[in-house]
Amino acid sequence: MSTDLSGRVALVTGASRGIGKSIALALGAAGADVAVNYRARADDAQAVAAAIRALGRRSVALGADVADGTQVARMVAAVESTLGPVDILVNNAGIALRRGLEELNEADFDRTVAVNLKSAFLCTQAVWRGMRERRWGRIVNISSGAARGAGIVGAHYNASKAGMEGLTRGYAARLVKDGVTVNAVAPSLIESDMTAPHRAESEARIPVGRLGTGDEVAAVVVMLAGNAYMTGQTVAVNGGLHYN
Ligand code: NAP
């Protein structure tokens, strides 16, 4: 059964590369028009948007630091004026500042929570009212196996992703009667710039014997976008690393 998202407008944060890029392309392939957010890599984001337009969909690349409420408001207004109201929000943008116990400091903690968690709050706040009015919406938060396990990044990263899963359940429960689902996807060890520096170390830990791909995460996001009955859940995509 393929998911048809024709006529839907999606916003994917952090979609210039990595998992977000795969998600943006997969949503476009499923029929959605897609806004491609990025922080710094404008050329990469423009290339993703061009690839989505080549599929016959509408797509724009929009720069915004999603940790900043003013920039999020401007970005969402730009999506609405170019593509229309956001039906599908994927909170994917994130950073993984690898820090040992001794070196982790307040600035690392604050920036990590702002980019990984507050951003999902800001973007969700900007779209949920419209979704509720239209009685249709899908919000997918890209968490991590680190929400439950230790991982290798650090306690600040664990906290930001665990918070994201709390945010997921909090909004899911409050929007459950309004046609809006809110779910999380928790990948572990997916090929991207984030995992490239410790690829060999990661590969050795994964029961499947390889890192996952962005496309494998994106397939789960598309599945969630097509499902009206599944809400408040976290779906792990981890090559057998953990069993929830
Ligand atoms: P990545 O390759 O490092 O890409 C990160 C993306 O986020 C880029 O598009 C980047 O934009 C964007 N970004 C970073 N900070 C931003 C900000 N403040 N505002 C807007 N965009 C911002 O990372 P990835 O591996 O694809 O990870 C994507 C998500 O999956 C993250 O939330 C990460 O925590 C999560 N995750 C990844 C793995 C993994 O194994 N890779 C595992 C678990 C969870 P620019 O290109 O413009 O800098």
Residues whose N, C-alpha, C, O or C-beta is under 5 A from the ligand:
A	BS01	NAP	G14 A15 S16 R17 G18 I19 G20 N37 Y38 R39 A40 R41 A64 D65 V66 A67 N92 A93 G94 I95 V115 I142 S143 S144 G145 P187 S188 L189 I190 S192 D193 M194 T195
